[in-house]
Amino acid sequence: MLKPPERTRIKICGLTREQDVDAAVAAGADAIGFVLYPKSPRHVTPARAAELARRLPPMVTPVLLFVNASATDIAAACATVPGATLQFHGDESPADCATAATRAGRTYWRAARIPIDGAQAFDLVKFAHDYASAQALLLDTLVDGFGGGGKTFDWSLLPPSAPAHLVLSGGLTPANVGGAIVQLRGRGLSLAVDVSSGVEADGPDGKPLKGIKDADKIHQFVAAVRAADPQSF
């Protein structure tokens, strides 16, 4: 008997303001991401992440994003944000991730940084086996630095089946997320999507204001995901 497709879950990442957290929750986001990487323009301190996370109702998960942080710093941050999932987005090895997550007593996601033109060469199946202790793999585009580049890779070149829960990220917008879901549904154990720059407010130059979200874009993004899901959802 075929397993029915699951509802695509949604994470809104890089939030820095109360009104943006509230807008994401109101739109129906399942998870909210806080960037604890000091070099990111969307960076918040652990104390600030804790303030924002306290606004979350039950069943909306806070996610703390780290880049090459120490296990000590990770555990300290987790102590301020109860119930948070960890997201490792740097050069962390499987042992690094497992050690930090175990010490903090949390589950974790591992970012897979996939080349824009080389998705076919990226061995996602091996990556999934290497990080078998991860709750999910976040598929992001390889850019200079660590994430947040607002660029997509060629989703169609990913393998037809990967032994992991997948979270698609990198350049998603209300305009393209539906097509991405249609292409990737069924290629992992489940599929979720993660957006940051695609729902940010536009600055005077037309470029996203990093860390400042647009409530209308958040609602449009969630609506596009729901439209791509089976009508039973």
C-alpha positions in Angstrom: 0.0 0.0 0.0 1.4 3.4 -1.0 2.2 5.8 1.8 0.2 9.0 1.3 2.3 12.2 0.9 2.8 14.2 4.0 2.1 17.9 4.4 5.2 20.0 3.5 6.5 21.6 6.6 7.8 25.2 6.6 10.7 26.9 8.3 11.2 30.7 8.2 14.8 31.5 9.0 16.9 34.5 9.9 14.3 36.3 12.1 15.5 39.2 14.2 12.3 41.1 15.2 9.2 40.3 17.2 6.7 41.3 14.5 8.4 38.9 12.0 8.1 36.0 14.5 4.5 36.8 15.0 3.9 37.1 11.2 5.5 33.7 10.6 3.5 32.0 13.3 0.2 33.6 12.1 1.0 32.4 8.5 1.4 28.8 9.7 5.1 28.2 9.9 6.2 25.0 11.6 9.7 26.2 12.6 11.5 29.5 13.2 15.2 29.9 12.6 17.6 32.1 14.6 21.1 32.6 13.2 23.8 32.4 16.0 26.7 33.0 13.6 28.3 36.3 14.4 29.4 37.0 10.8 25.9 36.8 9.4 23.9 40.0 8.8 21.0 38.1 10.3 22.9 37.2 13.5 21.2 37.4 16.9 22.7 36.6 20.3 21.6 33.6 22.3 19.8 36.0 24.7 18.0 37.7 21.8 17.0 34.3 20.3 15.6 33.4 23.7 13.5 36.6 23.8 12.1 35.9 20.4 11.5 32.2 21.0 9.4 32.9 24.0 6.8 34.3 21.6 6.4 30.9 19.9 3.2 28.9 20.7 3.3 25.1 21.3 4.2 23.0 18.2 6.2 25.8 16.5 9.9 24.7 16.8 12.8 27.1 17.4 15.9 26.2 15.4 19.3 27.5 16.3 21.8 27.8 13.4 25.5 27.4 14.2 28.6 27.7 12.0 31.7 25.9 13.4 30.7 26.8 17.0 32.2 24.9 20.0 30.2 22.3 21.8 30.4 24.5 24.9 28.9 27.5 23.2 26.2 25.4 21.6 25.2 23.9 25.0 25.2 27.4 26.5 22.9 28.7 23.8 20.6 25.7 24.1 20.2 26.4 27.8 18.6 29.7 27.0 16.1 28.3 24.3 14.2 25.3 25.6 13.1 22.8 23.0 15.3 24.2 20.2 16.6 22.0 17.3 20.2 22.6 16.2 21.2 23.3 12.7 24.9 22.9 11.7 25.8 24.9 8.7 29.7 25.0 8.7 32.4 22.4 8.4 31.2 20.3 11.2 32.1 16.6 10.9 29.6 13.8 11.8 31.5 13.4 15.2 31.3 17.2 15.8 27.6 17.2 15.2 26.8 14.2 17.3 29.0 15.3 20.2 27.5 18.8 20.3 23.9 17.5 20.0 24.4 14.9 22.6 26.0 17.3 25.0 23.1 19.8 24.5 20.5 17.0 24.6 19.0 18.1 21.3 18.3 16.8 17.8 20.1 18.4 14.9 19.9 19.1 11.2 23.0 19.1 9.0 23.3 21.5 6.0 24.5 19.9 2.8 26.1 22.7 0.7 25.4 21.8 -2.9 27.2 23.5 -5.9 24.9 25.6 -8.1 26.0 23.7 -11.2 27.1 20.5 -9.6 24.2 18.9 -7.8 24.6 15.7 -9.8 28.2 15.3 -8.5 27.3 15.9 -4.9 26.8 12.5 -3.3 23.7 13.1 -1.2 23.3 9.4 -0.4 26.8 9.1 1.0 26.3 12.4 2.9 23.1 11.0 4.4 24.9 7.9 5.6 27.8 10.0 7.0 25.3 12.1 9.0 22.9 9.3 9.8 22.4 10.6 13.3 20.9 13.9 11.9 17.2 14.4 12.2 17.2 16.0 8.7 19.5 17.2 6.0 19.1 20.8 4.9 19.8 21.2 1.2 21.4 24.6 0.6 23.3 26.2 -2.2 27.1 26.4 -1.9 28.0 30.1 -1.9 30.9 32.2 -0.5 30.7 32.2 3.2 28.0 30.1 4.9 24.4 30.2 3.5 22.0 33.1 3.0 23.1 33.8 -0.6 19.5 33.6 -2.0 20.7 31.3 -4.8 19.2 28.0 -6.1 20.9 24.9 -7.3 19.5 22.5 -10.0 17.0 20.5 -7.9 16.3 18.1 -10.7 19.8 16.7 -10.5 19.4 15.3 -7.0 19.2 11.5 -6.6 15.7 10.0 -6.9 15.9 8.5 -3.4 17.9 9.6 -0.3 17.7 7.9 3.1 17.0 11.0 5.1 14.3 13.6 5.8 15.1 16.6 3.5 14.7 20.3 4.1 15.1 22.3 0.8 16.7 25.7 1.2 18.6 28.2 -1.0 16.9 30.8 -3.1 13.3 29.8 -2.4 10.6 32.4 -3.0 6.8 32.4 -3.2 7.2 32.1 -7.0 9.4 29.0 -7.1 8.7 27.0 -4.0 5.7 25.2 -5.5 7.7 23.9 -8.4 10.5 22.8 -6.1 8.1 20.8 -4.0 6.6 19.0 -7.0 10.2 18.1 -8.2 11.5 16.8 -4.9 8.5 15.3 -3.2 9.2 11.6 -2.6 13.0 11.9 -3.0 13.5 11.6 0.8 11.8 10.2 3.8 9.9 13.5 4.0 10.2 17.0 2.5 10.2 20.4 4.2 11.2 23.9 2.9 13.3 26.6 4.5 13.2 30.3 3.4 15.1 33.4 4.5 15.9 36.0 1.8 12.9 35.1 -0.3 10.5 36.6 2.3 12.6 39.6 3.3 11.5 43.2 2.8 12.9 45.1 -0.2 15.3 47.9 0.4 15.5 51.2 -1.5 17.8 49.5 -4.0 15.4 46.6 -4.5 17.6 44.2 -2.7 16.4 42.2 0.4 16.9 43.9 3.8 18.7 41.0 5.5 17.0 40.0 8.7 13.9 42.2 8.1 11.0 40.1 6.9 7.9 41.1 4.9 4.6 39.7 6.4 2.9 39.7 3.0 5.7 37.7 1.5 5.7 35.2 4.4 1.9 34.6 3.8 2.4 34.3 0.1 5.2 31.7 0.6 3.1 29.6 3.0 0.1 29.8 0.6 2.3 28.7 -2.3 3.5 25.7 -0.3 -0.1 24.7 0.6 -1.2 25.0 -3.0 1.6 22.5 -4.0 0.5 20.0 -1.4 -2.3 17.5 -1.9 -5.8 19.0 -1.6 -6.5 16.9 1.5 -4.2 19.2 3.4 
